[in-house]
């Protein structure tokens, strides 16, 4: 639907990234801003909206995860990262955690890697895991 895509583009509405798919999203951090959204019940939630580049396309995502925001706050604009949400069922519901991995432009990314790689001192990548209850 080309007209629908053009309408969204004209309205400056970007495609959104959802981490609920369980996949790692490799993105370049472009910009962030404090924002608010309404959840399914109409309750207003404050968080941060990120403008990123994924697969050479500008996209956005919103998060209210304090842990994820804290980790991304330490990074500079134009930093490449891999972000993956991991959900675990607990007695109280679900617990979400986010893995944030710095991407070095000189190291190729393996798309279907299922386990974190073992890092040595010469590797400039790092794994950071944060947890939030949802």
C-alpha positions in Angstrom: 0.0 0.0 0.0 2.2 2.8 -1.3 -0.3 5.6 -0.5 -0.5 4.5 3.1 3.3 4.5 3.4 3.5 7.9 1.8 0.9 9.3 4.1 2.8 8.1 7.2 6.0 9.5 5.7 4.3 12.9 5.1 3.1 12.9 8.7 6.7 12.1 9.9 5.5 8.8 11.5 8.3 6.3 11.6 8.1 2.5 11.7 8.3 1.3 15.3 10.5 -1.4 16.7 9.0 -3.9 19.1 11.3 -6.0 21.2 8.6 -8.5 22.0 9.6 -10.5 19.0 12.6 -11.8 21.0 15.1 -11.0 18.3 18.2 -8.8 18.6 17.7 -5.5 16.9 21.0 -3.9 15.6 20.5 -0.2 15.6 22.4 3.1 15.5 21.2 5.5 18.2 20.4 8.8 16.6 18.4 10.8 19.1 16.2 10.5 22.2 13.5 12.6 23.9 11.4 12.3 27.0 7.8 11.4 25.9 4.5 10.0 27.2 2.2 7.4 25.7 -1.1 5.9 26.9 -1.3 2.2 27.6 -4.2 0.0 26.8 -6.2 1.1 29.8 -5.7 4.8 29.0 -3.1 5.3 31.8 -0.3 7.8 30.8 3.2 6.3 30.9 6.3 8.5 30.9 9.5 7.2 29.2 11.9 7.9 26.4 11.3 7.7 22.7 14.4 6.8 20.7 15.1 7.6 17.0 17.3 4.9 15.6 18.5 3.5 12.3 17.9 -0.1 11.6 18.7 -1.7 8.2 19.4 1.8 6.7 15.8 2.9 7.7 14.9 5.4 10.4 12.7 3.8 13.1 11.7 4.6 16.6 10.9 2.8 19.8 9.5 3.9 23.2 10.5 2.4 26.5 9.7 3.1 30.2 12.3 0.6 31.3 14.5 2.4 33.8 17.2 -0.2 33.4 17.3 0.1 29.6 17.1 3.9 29.7 20.0 4.0 32.2 22.2 1.8 29.9 21.4 3.7 26.8 21.9 7.1 28.6 25.6 6.3 28.9 26.0 5.9 25.2 26.8 8.6 22.6 24.7 9.4 19.5 25.7 7.3 16.4 26.6 4.3 18.7 25.7 0.9 17.2 24.1 -1.5 19.6 22.2 -4.7 19.6 19.2 -4.7 21.9 17.2 -7.8 22.8 14.4 -8.3 25.2 14.2 -11.5 27.2 10.9 -12.4 29.0 10.8 -14.9 31.8 7.6 -16.2 33.4 7.6 -15.9 37.2 5.0 -16.5 39.9 4.1 -12.8 39.8 3.7 -12.6 36.0 6.5 -11.9 33.5 9.8 -10.3 34.1 11.6 -8.6 31.2 15.3 -8.0 30.9 17.2 -6.3 28.1 20.6 -7.3 26.7 22.4 -4.4 25.2 25.5 -5.2 23.2 27.9 -2.6 21.7 28.6 -3.3 18.1 32.1 -2.7 16.7 32.0 -1.6 13.1 35.1 -3.8 12.4 33.5 -7.0 13.7 30.9 -8.7 11.5 27.5 -9.3 13.1 26.3 -12.9 13.1 22.5 -12.7 12.6 21.4 -16.0 14.0 23.6 -16.3 17.0 21.7 -17.9 19.8 24.2 -17.6 22.7 26.3 -14.7 23.7 29.8 -15.1 22.3 32.8 -15.4 24.7 34.6 -12.1 24.8 38.4 -11.6 25.2 40.2 -8.5 26.2 40.9 -7.5 22.6 37.2 -7.4 21.7 35.6 -4.0 22.0 32.0 -5.4 22.2 30.4 -5.8 25.6 27.2 -7.4 26.9 25.0 -5.5 29.4 21.9 -7.0 31.0 19.2 -5.0 32.7 16.0 -6.2 34.3 12.7 -4.6 34.9 9.4 -6.0 36.1 6.5 -5.7 33.7 
